[in-house]
Amino acid sequence: MKYALVTGGSRGIGRAVSLKLASMGYTVLVNYVSNEAKAQETIDQIKAEGGDAVLMKFDVSDAEQTREAISAWQQEHPEDYIEVVVNNAGIRRDNLIVWMSPEDWGSVINTNLGGFYNVTSLLIKPMLLHRFGRVINMASLSGLKGMTGQTNYSAAKGGLIAATKALAQEVARKGITVNAVAPGFVRTDMVEGLDEAELRKLIPMNRFGEPEEVANLVGFLASKESSYITGECISINGGLYS
Ligand SMILES: NC(=O)c1ccc[n+]([C@@H]2O[C@H](COP(=O)([O-])OP(=O)(O)OC[C@H]3O[C@@H](n4cnc5c(N)ncnc54)[C@H](OP(=O)(O)O)[C@@H]3O)[C@@H](O)[C@H]2O)c1
């Protein structure tokens, strides 16, 4: 059996990525932090399509919780390893920096960037031993361009892109690729409350993206077909920024 872990797989982009990886033959470990009902919906959808998936609850920003959950899985599956990890769990807490609380700075950095470290540092060793792995990090247009009201989120995503490039070089000789995906506006809970009618005027394709469009790119990066691509950050934004 082949295993993939998708952090934040309960909703939005993570759900679409979980469905995509399941359709590629992976048993998907669907991580979430609080929304069990939504995570279960992801599992049910995967099973309805003939795939296999299990729930894996932990807070990616909490190193101890992450270690406990992943170690427990590893002990139950001594012959297996997680060959694909999609570091997708993310939050935003937007504010101009003059009003940004230390909590909103910290939680965004600890989830979007700290989560990458907490998860990936545990999974990379088995990938090295098996000489195959795929690490895919969900960055953002904000991490490339920077966005007003998002110094915390832009810093976290920019850091994630830099970490992607560094780790790619560390493990390139061992059959492991490390890439990032940088979506623009994608229709999920995260963009609720944004003025879509106004924002789409800025997007050459004149629409928000769909989670499945991001999932198709992640699926390609997870596949063997992407074997010579590493250390890249691929934008998927309808032409908004390149
Ligand atoms: N939507 C966009 O326009 C857009 C654009 C660029 C980048 N992105 C990035 O794409 C990723 C997915 O975004 P989305 O739009 O699909 O967001 P979303 O619909 O708000 O879903 C966020 C997911 O992350 C999980 N999560 C949040 N904090 C977590 C934590 N501490 N530990 C574990 N899981 C956690 C949530 O779990 P629960 O359900 O349990 O809360 C949920 O599954 C994020 O990294 C986001 O920054 C999104």
Ligand as a Chemical Component Dictionary entry (heavy atoms), coordinates in Angstrom:
data_LIG
# 
_chem_comp.id                   LIG 
_chem_comp.type                 NON-POLYMER 
_chem_comp.pdbx_formal_charge   0 
_chem_comp.three_letter_code    LIG 
# 
loop_
_chem_comp_atom.comp_id 
_chem_comp_atom.atom_id 
_chem_comp_atom.alt_atom_id 
_chem_comp_atom.type_symbol 
_chem_comp_atom.charge 
_chem_comp_atom.model_Cartn_x 
_chem_comp_atom.model_Cartn_y 
_chem_comp_atom.model_Cartn_z 
_chem_comp_atom.pdbx_ordinal 
LIG N1  N1  N 0  -8.045  29.675 -0.888 1  
LIG C1  C1  C 0  -7.130  30.465 -1.413 2  
LIG O1  O1  O 0  -7.442  31.418 -2.152 3  
LIG C2  C2  C 0  -5.666  30.206 -1.144 4  
LIG C3  C3  C 0  -4.746  30.969 -1.877 5  
LIG C4  C4  C 0  -3.386  30.749 -1.664 6  
LIG C5  C5  C 0  -2.973  29.801 -0.757 7  
LIG N2  N2  N 1  -3.893  29.079 -0.053 8  
LIG C6  C6  C 0  -3.379  28.098 0.896  9  
LIG O2  O2  O 0  -3.929  26.830 0.623  10 
LIG C7  C7  C 0  -4.041  26.076 1.818  11 
LIG C8  C8  C 0  -5.456  25.570 1.969  12 
LIG O3  O3  O 0  -6.314  26.683 2.008  13 
LIG P1  P1  P 0  -7.905  26.599 1.849  14 
LIG O4  O4  O 0  -8.316  27.790 1.111  15 
LIG O5  O5  O -1 -8.305  25.242 1.389  16 
LIG O6  O6  O 0  -8.300  26.817 3.392  17 
LIG P2  P2  P 0  -9.552  26.377 4.243  18 
LIG O7  O7  O 0  -10.709 26.009 3.359  19 
LIG O8  O8  O 0  -9.724  27.441 5.266  20 
LIG O9  O9  O 0  -9.047  25.029 4.952  21 
LIG C9  C9  C 0  -7.968  25.085 5.844  22 
LIG C10 C10 C 0  -7.587  23.671 6.222  23 
LIG O10 O10 O 0  -6.437  23.740 7.086  24 
LIG C11 C11 C 0  -6.725  23.020 8.278  25 
LIG N3  N3  N 0  -5.960  23.596 9.384  26 
LIG C12 C12 C 0  -5.929  24.890 9.813  27 
LIG N4  N4  N 0  -5.108  25.020 10.858 28 
LIG C13 C13 C 0  -4.602  23.780 11.113 29 
LIG C14 C14 C 0  -3.718  23.246 12.081 30 
LIG N5  N5  N 0  -3.154  24.027 13.017 31 
LIG N6  N6  N 0  -3.431  21.926 12.059 32 
LIG C15 C15 C 0  -3.993  21.116 11.122 33 
LIG N7  N7  N 0  -4.847  21.556 10.186 34 
LIG C16 C16 C 0  -5.154  22.875 10.187 35 
LIG C17 C17 C 0  -8.223  23.108 8.448  36 
LIG O11 O11 O 0  -8.686  22.080 9.322  37 
LIG P3  P3  P 0  -10.130 22.169 10.075 38 
LIG O12 O12 O 0  -11.159 21.887 9.015  39 
LIG O13 O13 O 0  -10.071 21.118 11.135 40 
LIG O14 O14 O 0  -10.253 23.570 10.607 41 
LIG C18 C18 C 0  -8.674  22.939 7.001  42 
LIG O15 O15 O 0  -8.635  21.588 6.615  43 
LIG C19 C19 C 0  -3.586  27.001 2.952  44 
LIG O16 O16 O 0  -2.236  26.765 3.268  45 
LIG C20 C20 C 0  -3.747  28.382 2.337  46 
LIG O17 O17 O 0  -2.890  29.307 2.942  47 
LIG C21 C21 C 0  -5.230  29.273 -0.227 48 
# 
loop_
_chem_comp_bond.comp_id 
_chem_comp_bond.atom_id_1 
_chem_comp_bond.atom_id_2 
_chem_comp_bond.value_order 
_chem_comp_bond.pdbx_ordinal 
LIG N1  C1  SING 1  
LIG C1  O1  DOUB 2  
LIG C1  C2  SING 3  
LIG C2  C3  SING 4  
LIG C2  C21 DOUB 5  
LIG C3  C4  DOUB 6  
LIG C4  C5  SING 7  
LIG C5  N2  DOUB 8  
LIG N2  C6  SING 9  
LIG N2  C21 SING 10 
LIG C6  O2  SING 11 
LIG C6  C20 SING 12 
LIG O2  C7  SING 13 
LIG C7  C8  SING 14 
LIG C7  C19 SING 15 
LIG C8  O3  SING 16 
LIG O3  P1  SING 17 
LIG P1  O4  DOUB 18 
LIG P1  O5  SING 19 
LIG P1  O6  SING 20 
LIG O6  P2  SING 21 
LIG P2  O7  DOUB 22 
LIG P2  O8  SING 23 
LIG P2  O9  SING 24 
LIG O9  C9  SING 25 
LIG C9  C10 SING 26 
LIG C10 O10 SING 27 
LIG C10 C18 SING 28 
LIG O10 C11 SING 29 
LIG C11 N3  SING 30 
LIG C11 C17 SING 31 
LIG N3  C12 SING 32 
LIG N3  C16 SING 33 
LIG C12 N4  DOUB 34 
LIG N4  C13 SING 35 
LIG C13 C14 SING 36 
LIG C13 C16 DOUB 37 
LIG C14 N5  SING 38 
LIG C14 N6  DOUB 39 
LIG N6  C15 SING 40 
LIG C15 N7  DOUB 41 
LIG N7  C16 SING 42 
LIG C17 O11 SING 43 
LIG C17 C18 SING 44 
LIG O11 P3  SING 45 
LIG P3  O12 DOUB 46 
LIG P3  O13 SING 47 
LIG P3  O14 SING 48 
LIG C18 O15 SING 49 
LIG C19 O16 SING 50 
LIG C19 C20 SING 51 
LIG C20 O17 SING 52 
# 
